[in-house]
């Protein structure tokens, strides 16, 4: 499977939230898309910090991670 790694955008949030809704994580509780969008918008105000997604050939989000670039701090 080829993967594309790119910065997350708001339209990725439903897929990201599905990934986070795995059994055993946060007792099954997940954020709403609206709450996650507010957090993502706030995160984009920090140029050193970004959320990324890994998407498969079909465009489905299969992974996510956050990165803080301390070199620019």
C-alpha positions as CSV (number, residue, x, y, z in Angstrom):
1,X,0.0,0.0,0.0
2,X,1.3,3.4,-1.0
3,X,0.7,6.2,1.6
4,X,0.6,9.9,1.2
5,X,1.6,11.9,4.3
6,X,0.1,15.4,4.4
7,X,-1.1,18.0,6.9
8,X,-4.6,17.3,8.1
9,X,-7.5,19.6,7.0
10,X,-10.9,19.9,8.5
11,X,-12.5,17.5,6.0
12,X,-10.2,14.8,7.4
13,X,-11.6,15.1,10.9
14,X,-14.5,12.5,10.7
15,X,-11.9,9.9,9.6
16,X,-9.4,10.9,12.2
17,X,-12.1,10.7,14.9
18,X,-13.1,7.2,13.7
19,X,-9.4,6.2,14.1
20,X,-9.4,7.5,17.7
21,X,-12.7,5.7,18.5
22,X,-10.9,2.4,19.0
23,X,-11.9,0.2,21.8
24,X,-9.9,0.8,24.9
25,X,-9.2,4.5,24.1
26,X,-10.9,7.1,26.3
27,X,-13.6,4.7,27.4
28,X,-15.1,4.9,23.9
29,X,-15.7,8.7,24.1
30,X,-14.8,10.8,21.1
31,X,-15.0,14.5,20.3
32,X,-17.6,15.9,18.0
33,X,-16.5,17.0,14.6
34,X,-17.2,20.6,15.6
35,X,-15.1,20.3,18.8
36,X,-12.3,18.7,16.8
37,X,-12.5,21.5,14.2
38,X,-12.1,24.1,16.9
39,X,-9.0,22.4,18.2
40,X,-7.5,22.0,14.7
41,X,-8.1,25.7,13.9
42,X,-6.4,26.6,17.2
43,X,-3.5,24.3,16.5
44,X,-2.9,25.9,13.1
45,X,-2.1,29.2,14.8
46,X,1.1,27.6,16.1
47,X,3.4,27.4,13.0
48,X,5.7,25.0,14.8
49,X,3.0,22.4,15.4
50,X,1.0,20.4,12.9
51,X,-1.3,17.4,12.7
52,X,-0.7,15.0,9.8
53,X,-2.6,12.2,8.2
54,X,-1.5,9.2,6.3
55,X,-3.9,8.4,3.5
56,X,-4.1,5.3,1.3
57,X,-4.4,5.2,-2.5
58,X,-8.2,5.4,-2.2
59,X,-7.9,8.5,-0.1
60,X,-9.0,6.9,3.2
61,X,-7.2,8.1,6.3
62,X,-5.3,5.2,7.9
63,X,-3.1,7.0,10.4
64,X,-2.4,10.3,12.1
65,X,0.3,12.0,14.1
66,X,1.2,15.4,15.4
67,X,4.6,17.0,15.1
68,X,6.2,19.9,17.0
69,X,9.2,21.4,15.3
70,X,11.3,22.6,18.2
71,X,14.1,23.7,15.8
72,X,12.0,26.8,14.9
73,X,11.2,27.7,18.5
